[in-house]
Amino acid sequence: MKVLLIDDEEIIRHAGSQTLELAGFAVENFADAESALPQLQADFAGVVVCDVCLPGLDGLQLLAKSVQKDAELPVVLITGHGDVAMAVQAMRDGAYDFIEKPFSSEQLIEVVRRAEEKRKLVLENRQLRRELERRSGIEGRLLGRGAGIEQLRRRIMNIADTDADVLIMGETGTGKELVARCLHEHSHRAAHPFVALNCGALPEQLFESEIFGHEAGAFTGASKLRIGKIEYANGGTLFLDELESMPLTLQVKLLRVLQERQLERLGGNISIPVNCRVIAASKSDLKLLSDQQQFRLDLYYRLNVATLNLQPLRERREDIPLLFEHFVLQAALRYHRPAPIIAPSRMRELMLQSWPGNVRELRNVADRFVLALLDDLPASEAALDLPSLVERFEKNLIEDALLRAEGQITAASLSLGLPRKTLYDKVKKYHLGAGEG
């Protein structure tokens, strides 16, 4: 840590600097307070020792400015004889301590060392609080250290506080709703409702009433007015999961709401203004579905302003240890069980799995692990030698490539950088199904 020594008397500066340097402190001295001010920033790693009587900006004025920038920055004041009452008041105003002239070398060293210890503790606590805040923020919600998850977090924070509608693409279990909630929580809409609707969970005859609402008497059984999900999300965020399941007839109405930010309840004629952000999620390629006339192309482009693509777990295997440990701790708390130790052999097996259910499946495995119900994964991989482990990993890579290439050998061979014949032989070896293209 550094000590800033401020005194207009050269003899005192020289003697003080020499004393502190011999005691092991790094010292930078100044003849006036104005020259030292630029270093007095929040989180300055050091201590200030300043004479009260200075030309220009005096020690008390310097103290006031330092308190404004960092109320916990330790400022030790050097006072002349008879200024004790003033020094006591200065301590009430935020000074750490004061030294009365003339003072001994031991007294100076003792006061500065105590101030340094306090400053170290303050800065360590601040760092700990920052880490806890990060864990409770987006890094605590979207766990992972890999480049893919870090890029996703950056993109979320880049668009979270805008009103742009967002399309989230990802396989089942990759955390699409979690990402949607992160977007909501880090936006200016966070104090308003987050309304989630699974488009695949409602029968078509109820869908329109659920999302747009209805007036009393709109249909048989509609005895009273119902506020729909879009209207209920006013001021906040509407999350539409499994958007690919929305009936085509209702996609037209949703598109109109997105364009005009107004809706009409079922059975009503009044246009109701709505102010909500729409976040949609799909596990299917909406562009491909629109090419097949199964999804409206204009709705796809309306939602495709900002798109977030979530990686499947098999493409972010480096995050599996952190995620699994986190889920194990959560499960231990939930089931009031001690968190079992995760053996390296167990973690190796987890890393080699294909995880078709993605993060959701991994959480389920963690729950069963804590409950000692995990029988489907071997407890040890000691029996597998290195060639067997390499084969297991190679098989998983080829399965991933074939999945992305929709089973086409040629496309998969290009992504893997393998000759088509070599890949075909490996597909036969591992008994993997693939197309001939």
Backbone torsions as a table, in degrees:
resi	resn	phi	psi	omega
1	MET	NA	155.5	-176.1
2	LYS	-104.9	147.9	173.2
3	VAL	-113.6	125.5	174.0
4	LEU	-97.0	114.9	-178.6
5	LEU	-105.6	118.7	-174.5
6	ILE	-121.0	115.8	177.9
7	ASP	-158.3	139.8	-178.2
8	ASP	-82.7	-8.4	178.4
9	GLU	-94.3	118.0	-174.7
10	GLU	-61.5	-36.8	-178.3
11	ILE	-62.8	-43.7	-179.5
12	ILE	-67.5	-41.0	178.2
13	ARG	-59.2	-46.7	-177.6
14	HIS	-64.3	-46.8	-178.3
15	ALA	-66.3	-42.8	179.9
16	GLY	-64.5	-43.3	179.2
17	SER	-61.9	-44.2	-179.4
18	GLN	-63.6	-43.0	179.8
19	THR	-60.2	-48.7	-176.4
20	LEU	-69.7	-37.8	179.0
21	GLU	-65.8	-38.6	177.0
22	LEU	-65.1	-25.7	178.2
23	ALA	-85.5	-0.6	175.5
24	GLY	100.6	8.0	179.8
25	PHE	-91.1	147.5	170.4
26	ALA	-88.1	123.7	-171.8
27	VAL	-121.3	137.6	170.3
28	GLU	-128.2	123.1	-175.6
29	ASN	-109.6	154.6	-176.1
30	PHE	-137.9	145.6	178.1
31	ALA	-86.3	-14.5	178.7
32	ASP	-147.0	158.9	-176.0
33	ALA	-71.8	-32.3	-177.9
34	GLU	-57.9	-36.6	-178.0
35	SER	-70.4	-27.1	-177.8
36	ALA	-87.3	-18.7	-174.1
37	LEU	-53.3	-44.1	-177.0
38	PRO	-57.1	-24.0	-179.0
39	GLN	-84.7	-14.6	-176.5
40	LEU	-84.3	72.3	178.9
41	GLN	-107.2	163.4	175.3
42	ALA	-57.7	139.0	-179.4
43	ASP	70.9	17.6	173.5
44	PHE	-58.7	126.1	-176.2
45	ALA	-88.7	79.2	179.7
46	GLY	176.9	-169.0	-176.1
47	VAL	-129.4	146.7	177.6
48	VAL	-111.3	128.3	173.1
49	VAL	-117.5	117.1	-170.4
50	CYS	-137.2	134.7	173.3
51	ASP	-70.5	143.7	179.3
52	VAL	-72.5	-45.1	-176.2
53	CYS	-88.4	104.0	180.0
54	LEU	-134.0	150.0	173.1
55	PRO	-69.9	143.7	-178.3
56	GLY	76.2	-125.6	179.4
57	LEU	-71.4	118.3	-178.0
58	ASP	-89.1	180.0	-174.8
59	GLY	-64.2	-37.0	179.3
60	LEU	-67.9	-37.9	177.3
61	GLN	-68.2	-37.1	176.0
62	LEU	-63.2	-41.9	177.5
63	LEU	-58.3	-45.7	-179.4
64	ALA	-60.9	-41.0	-179.8
65	LYS	-69.5	-36.9	-180.0
66	SER	-69.3	-36.1	177.8
67	VAL	-63.7	-37.0	178.2
68	GLN	-63.4	-37.7	-177.3
69	LYS	-83.2	-36.0	-179.1
70	ASP	-159.1	102.7	-174.6
71	ALA	-64.8	-17.2	-177.9
72	GLU	-104.2	10.4	176.4
73	LEU	-73.5	121.1	-176.6
74	PRO	-74.5	119.0	177.6
75	VAL	-115.7	118.1	177.7
76	VAL	-101.2	123.8	-177.4
77	LEU	-98.8	139.3	174.3
78	ILE	-100.4	120.6	-176.0
79	THR	-118.2	154.2	175.4
80	GLY	-84.2	170.4	179.7
81	HIS	-61.8	134.9	178.8
82	GLY	91.0	-2.4	-178.8
83	ASP	-101.9	19.6	-174.3
84	VAL	-63.6	-43.5	-179.9
85	ALA	-59.4	-41.4	177.7
86	MET	-64.7	-38.5	-179.2
87	ALA	-67.4	-38.9	177.6
88	VAL	-62.1	-41.9	177.1
89	GLN	-63.3	-38.2	178.2
90	ALA	-61.9	-37.2	177.7
91	MET	-65.9	-36.5	175.2
92	ARG	-64.9	-28.3	180.0
93	ASP	-85.5	-0.7	175.5
94	GLY	125.0	-2.9	177.7
95	ALA	-67.5	146.5	179.2
96	TYR	-75.2	-45.5	-178.3
97	ASP	-164.5	175.6	174.3
98	PHE	-139.6	152.6	177.4
99	ILE	-122.4	129.8	-178.8
100	GLU	-94.3	132.5	176.5
101	LYS	-72.1	145.6	-11.1
102	PRO	-79.2	148.9	-178.0
103	PHE	-126.0	155.5	-179.8
104	SER	-87.0	162.9	176.9
105	SER	-61.6	-39.8	-179.5
106	GLU	-63.0	-40.0	-179.8
107	GLN	-64.7	-42.3	178.9
108	LEU	-62.9	-45.7	-178.6
109	ILE	-63.2	-42.8	-177.9
110	GLU	-62.8	-45.6	-178.4
111	VAL	-65.5	-44.3	-178.9
112	VAL	-66.1	-37.5	-179.7
113	ARG	-66.2	-40.7	177.5
114	ARG	-63.8	-41.3	179.0
115	ALA	-64.4	-38.7	179.2
116	GLU	-64.6	-43.1	179.5
117	GLU	-61.9	-41.1	178.1
118	LYS	-64.5	-42.5	-179.2
119	ARG	-63.4	-40.9	177.9
120	LYS	-59.8	-43.9	-179.5
121	LEU	-64.2	-41.8	179.2
122	VAL	-61.3	-47.1	-177.9
123	LEU	-67.4	-36.8	177.2
124	GLU	-64.5	-42.1	178.4
125	ASN	-64.3	-38.8	177.9
126	ARG	-63.5	-42.0	179.7
127	GLN	-63.9	-40.5	178.6
128	LEU	-63.3	-42.5	179.3
129	ARG	-62.9	-39.5	178.7
130	ARG	-62.2	-42.5	179.8
131	GLU	-63.6	-41.4	178.6
132	LEU	-65.5	-38.8	178.3
133	GLU	-65.3	-39.7	178.4
134	ARG	-64.4	-40.1	179.9
135	ARG	-68.0	-32.3	179.1
136	SER	-85.7	-9.3	176.8
137	GLY	-91.3	-144.0	-174.6
138	ILE	-67.7	-31.2	178.6
139	GLU	-70.1	-26.1	176.1
140	GLY	-81.6	-19.5	179.3
141	ARG	-90.8	-45.2	-180.0
142	LEU	-107.6	91.6	-173.9
143	LEU	-78.9	147.8	176.1
144	GLY	144.9	152.0	179.3
145	ARG	-116.2	-5.5	-177.5
146	GLY	-70.5	162.5	-178.5
147	ALA	-61.5	-35.4	-178.0
148	GLY	-64.4	-46.1	-178.0
149	ILE	-72.6	-33.2	176.9
150	GLU	-64.6	-41.2	177.8
151	GLN	-65.3	-39.3	178.4
152	LEU	-62.2	-44.8	178.9
153	ARG	-60.4	-41.4	179.2
154	ARG	-63.2	-42.5	-179.2
155	ARG	-66.2	-38.8	178.1
156	ILE	-62.0	-48.0	-178.4
157	MET	-66.5	-26.8	179.5
158	ASN	-70.1	-35.0	-175.3
159	ILE	-110.3	-5.1	-172.5
160	ALA	-57.9	-44.3	-173.1
161	ASP	-92.3	20.2	172.4
162	THR	-102.4	170.4	177.3
163	ASP	-98.4	11.8	-179.6
164	ALA	-65.4	133.6	173.0
165	ASP	-68.6	148.5	-172.1
166	VAL	-128.0	140.8	173.8
167	LEU	-112.7	122.7	179.8
168	ILE	-107.1	123.8	-179.0
169	MET	-112.6	134.1	177.8
170	GLY	175.7	156.5	179.4
171	GLU	-66.8	165.2	175.8
172	THR	-59.0	131.9	176.4
173	GLY	89.2	5.1	-179.1
174	THR	-86.1	-7.6	175.8
175	GLY	99.7	36.6	-176.6
176	LYS	-65.9	-42.8	179.0
177	GLU	-67.9	-35.3	176.8
178	LEU	-60.9	-42.5	177.4
179	VAL	-63.6	-41.5	178.5
180	ALA	-61.3	-41.5	178.9
181	ARG	-66.3	-35.8	176.7
182	CYS	-63.2	-42.9	177.1
183	LEU	-59.4	-42.2	-179.7
184	HIS	-67.6	-46.7	-175.0
185	GLU	-66.4	-25.4	-179.9
186	HIS	-102.2	21.0	178.8
187	SER	-114.8	169.9	176.7
188	HIS	-71.6	-4.0	178.4
189	ARG	-93.6	4.1	-171.2
190	ALA	-59.4	-28.7	-178.9
191	ALA	-79.7	-7.3	-178.2
192	HIS	-104.9	172.6	-171.7
193	PRO	-64.8	144.3	165.6
194	PHE	-106.8	110.8	-173.6
195	VAL	-110.4	117.6	-177.9
196	ALA	-106.2	136.1	178.2
197	LEU	-137.4	123.6	176.2
198	ASN	-88.7	111.6	-175.3
199	CYS	-67.8	-19.9	-179.3
200	GLY	-90.9	-2.6	-174.6
201	ALA	-100.3	-1.4	-176.8
202	LEU	-114.7	137.2	172.1
203	PRO	-65.5	147.1	-174.0
204	GLU	-56.7	-35.7	-176.4
205	GLN	-68.9	-20.0	178.7
206	LEU	-100.2	-11.3	-170.3
207	PHE	-63.7	-47.7	-175.3
208	GLU	-61.5	-42.8	178.9
209	SER	-65.1	-38.2	-177.8
210	GLU	-67.0	-40.8	-174.1
211	ILE	-90.3	-36.6	-177.3
212	PHE	-101.7	-15.6	-176.8
213	GLY	82.6	173.3	177.7
214	HIS	-148.5	156.6	175.4
215	GLU	-85.1	158.5	175.2
216	ALA	-61.3	131.3	179.4
217	GLY	83.3	7.9	-178.7
218	ALA	-63.5	-29.7	178.5
219	PHE	-158.4	170.5	-178.4
220	THR	-59.9	125.0	-179.2
221	GLY	97.6	-11.7	179.6
222	ALA	-85.2	78.2	-173.6
223	SER	-78.4	-20.1	179.8
224	LYS	-145.4	164.7	-178.9
225	LEU	-63.8	141.3	175.9
226	ARG	-126.9	129.0	175.7
227	ILE	-82.9	125.7	-179.6
228	GLY	-79.0	171.1	-176.8
229	LYS	-60.9	-39.3	-178.4
230	ILE	-64.5	-46.2	-178.8
231	GLU	-66.8	-37.8	179.7
232	TYR	-65.3	-28.8	-179.2
233	ALA	-82.8	7.3	-176.8
234	ASN	-54.1	127.7	-177.2
235	GLY	88.2	-16.6	-176.5
236	GLY	-118.2	-135.7	-173.9
237	THR	-129.8	134.1	173.6
238	LEU	-105.8	122.0	179.8
239	PHE	-108.5	116.6	179.7
240	LEU	-106.5	101.7	-179.7
241	ASP	-87.9	153.9	-178.1
242	GLU	51.1	51.2	-177.0
243	LEU	-58.6	-28.6	-178.8
244	GLU	-62.1	-17.7	-179.8
245	SER	-86.5	-6.4	-178.3
246	MET	-67.8	130.5	179.2
247	PRO	-57.4	143.1	-177.9
248	LEU	-58.3	-36.8	-178.1
249	THR	-64.3	-31.2	-180.0
250	LEU	-86.6	-19.8	176.4
251	GLN	-62.3	-34.5	178.0
252	VAL	-62.1	-44.6	-178.8
253	LYS	-67.8	-39.0	177.9
254	LEU	-63.5	-41.3	178.9
255	LEU	-59.2	-42.1	179.8
256	ARG	-63.6	-41.1	177.9
257	VAL	-62.4	-42.9	179.9
258	LEU	-63.7	-36.8	-177.7
259	GLN	-78.2	-41.5	-173.7
260	GLU	-101.2	-15.6	-176.1
261	ARG	55.1	41.7	174.9
262	GLN	-143.2	153.4	176.7
263	LEU	-142.7	161.3	172.1
264	GLU	-121.0	128.8	176.8
265	ARG	-66.7	153.3	177.3
266	LEU	-59.4	125.4	-178.7
267	GLY	84.9	5.4	-179.4
268	GLY	-115.4	165.9	179.5
269	ASN	-122.0	-3.2	-176.4
270	ILE	-91.0	130.5	176.0
271	SER	-81.0	125.3	-176.9
272	ILE	-109.0	119.5	178.8
273	PRO	-67.6	139.5	177.4
274	VAL	-129.6	143.8	179.1
275	ASN	-129.4	81.9	177.6
276	CYS	-136.9	151.3	175.0
277	ARG	-90.3	136.6	-179.5
278	VAL	-105.5	123.9	172.8
279	ILE	-116.7	119.2	-178.9
280	ALA	-110.7	151.2	179.7
281	ALA	-135.5	146.4	179.4
282	SER	-149.3	143.2	174.2
283	LYS	-94.2	-6.3	-178.3
284	SER	-109.2	157.6	176.8
285	ASP	-76.3	103.7	-175.9
286	LEU	-66.4	-32.2	178.3
287	LYS	-65.4	-42.3	177.8
288	LEU	-64.5	-40.9	178.5
289	LEU	-64.8	-36.5	178.7
290	SER	-68.9	-35.2	175.9
291	ASP	-64.4	-27.0	-179.9
292	GLN	-94.4	11.5	179.4
293	GLN	62.8	27.5	179.3
294	GLN	-107.2	-3.9	177.4
295	PHE	-150.4	142.5	-176.8
296	ARG	-71.3	126.6	-179.0
297	LEU	-65.8	-37.7	-178.4
298	ASP	-67.4	-34.5	176.5
299	LEU	-69.4	-38.7	177.1
300	TYR	-58.3	-48.3	-179.0
301	TYR	-69.2	-30.3	178.5
302	ARG	-67.4	-36.7	-180.0
303	LEU	-86.2	-18.9	-172.7
304	ASN	-84.2	28.5	176.7
305	VAL	-69.1	-49.2	177.6
306	ALA	-127.8	120.0	-177.3
307	THR	-119.2	134.7	175.0
308	LEU	-117.2	120.4	179.3
309	ASN	-100.8	122.0	-178.2
310	LEU	-95.8	130.2	179.6
311	GLN	-72.9	140.9	169.1
312	PRO	-68.0	158.3	-176.1
313	LEU	-61.5	-32.1	-179.2
314	ARG	-66.0	-17.0	178.0
315	GLU	-97.6	1.5	177.0
316	ARG	-136.8	50.0	-176.7
317	ARG	-59.9	-26.4	-179.4
318	GLU	-63.6	-18.6	179.3
319	ASP	-90.2	-7.9	-175.4
320	ILE	-60.9	-46.1	180.0
321	PRO	-57.6	-46.3	-179.6
322	LEU	-64.0	-45.2	-179.9
323	LEU	-63.3	-44.3	-177.0
324	PHE	-65.7	-43.1	178.1
325	GLU	-60.6	-41.3	179.1
326	HIS	-62.7	-45.5	-178.9
327	PHE	-67.0	-35.6	177.9
328	VAL	-63.6	-44.0	178.7
329	LEU	-63.7	-42.0	177.9
330	GLN	-61.6	-45.4	-178.9
331	ALA	-64.6	-38.6	179.3
332	ALA	-61.8	-39.7	177.5
333	LEU	-68.9	-41.1	-175.9
334	ARG	-68.1	-38.2	-176.5
335	TYR	-99.6	4.4	179.8
336	HIS	55.6	45.5	177.4
337	ARG	-120.5	151.8	173.0
338	PRO	-67.1	144.0	179.1
339	ALA	-74.2	116.4	-178.8
340	PRO	-69.5	153.2	177.4
341	ILE	-73.0	135.2	-179.2
342	ILE	-94.4	108.2	-178.3
343	ALA	-69.8	148.6	177.6
344	PRO	-55.2	-36.1	179.4
345	SER	-65.0	-38.0	177.5
346	ARG	-64.2	-44.4	-178.8
347	MET	-66.0	-36.1	176.6
348	ARG	-60.4	-42.7	-180.0
349	GLU	-64.5	-40.7	177.9
350	LEU	-62.0	-39.8	-179.1
351	MET	-66.6	-24.7	-176.4
352	LEU	-90.6	-9.9	-179.2
353	GLN	-71.0	156.6	-179.4
354	SER	-86.9	-22.0	174.9
355	TRP	52.1	62.9	177.0
356	PRO	-63.4	-25.8	177.8
357	GLY	-90.8	2.1	174.8
358	ASN	59.4	-144.9	-173.2
359	VAL	-62.1	-34.8	178.9
360	ARG	-61.4	-40.8	178.4
361	GLU	-67.1	-40.0	178.9
362	LEU	-62.4	-40.3	177.2
363	ARG	-62.3	-40.2	179.1
364	ASN	-62.9	-41.6	178.4
365	VAL	-64.0	-39.2	178.2
366	ALA	-62.7	-40.4	177.9
367	ASP	-60.8	-47.0	-178.9
368	ARG	-67.4	-31.4	177.4
369	PHE	-64.1	-44.3	179.7
370	VAL	-66.1	-35.4	-179.4
371	LEU	-85.0	5.6	-179.6
372	ALA	58.1	38.3	179.7
373	LEU	-114.7	13.5	-173.5
374	LEU	-89.2	88.4	-177.9
375	ASP	-102.7	-15.9	-173.6
376	ASP	-84.7	-15.4	174.1
377	LEU	-104.3	133.3	179.4
378	PRO	-59.2	143.4	-179.7
379	ALA	-73.8	-21.0	-178.3
380	SER	-145.3	146.8	176.7
381	GLU	-110.2	19.2	-175.6
382	ALA	-60.4	-28.4	-177.0
383	ALA	-74.6	-17.3	-179.2
384	LEU	-87.4	122.9	176.7
385	ASP	-84.9	177.0	-175.7
386	LEU	-59.1	-46.6	178.7
387	PRO	-58.1	-36.3	179.3
388	SER	-67.4	-40.6	177.8
389	LEU	-64.2	-40.2	178.9
390	VAL	-63.5	-42.1	178.4
391	GLU	-62.6	-42.1	179.3
392	ARG	-60.6	-43.5	-178.9
393	PHE	-67.0	-41.1	179.5
394	GLU	-63.3	-40.9	178.8
395	LYS	-61.1	-42.4	179.0
396	ASN	-63.5	-41.5	179.1
397	LEU	-62.1	-43.0	-179.5
398	ILE	-67.2	-40.4	176.6
399	GLU	-59.1	-43.1	178.9
400	ASP	-61.4	-46.0	-178.1
401	ALA	-63.8	-41.3	179.1
402	LEU	-65.8	-36.7	178.5
403	LEU	-63.8	-45.8	179.7
404	ARG	-64.9	-33.2	-178.2
405	ALA	-90.7	10.0	179.5
406	GLU	55.3	37.7	174.1
407	GLY	83.2	3.3	-176.8
408	GLN	-87.2	121.2	-176.0
409	ILE	-59.9	-45.6	-175.9
410	THR	-60.9	-47.8	-179.3
411	ALA	-64.7	-40.3	-179.9
412	ALA	-67.0	-38.4	-179.6
413	SER	-65.1	-36.0	177.7
414	LEU	-66.2	-42.1	-179.0
415	SER	-68.6	-31.2	179.8
416	LEU	-87.7	-13.4	-177.1
417	GLY	71.8	30.2	179.4
418	LEU	-112.4	147.0	171.5
419	PRO	-60.2	147.2	-176.3
420	ARG	-58.6	-41.6	-179.4
421	LYS	-64.1	-41.0	179.6
422	THR	-62.9	-45.0	-179.5
423	LEU	-64.6	-41.2	-179.7
424	TYR	-59.9	-41.4	178.5
425	ASP	-63.4	-39.4	-179.8
426	LYS	-70.8	-35.0	176.4
427	VAL	-61.4	-42.4	177.8
428	LYS	-66.3	-40.6	-178.5
429	LYS	-60.3	-43.2	-176.1
430	TYR	-93.6	5.4	177.7
431	HIS	56.3	48.2	178.2
432	LEU	-100.4	137.4	178.2
433	GLY	-78.6	139.0	178.2
434	ALA	-156.8	155.6	177.4
435	GLY	-81.2	175.7	-177.9
436	GLU	-92.7	-9.1	-174.6
437	GLY	-71.9	NA	NA
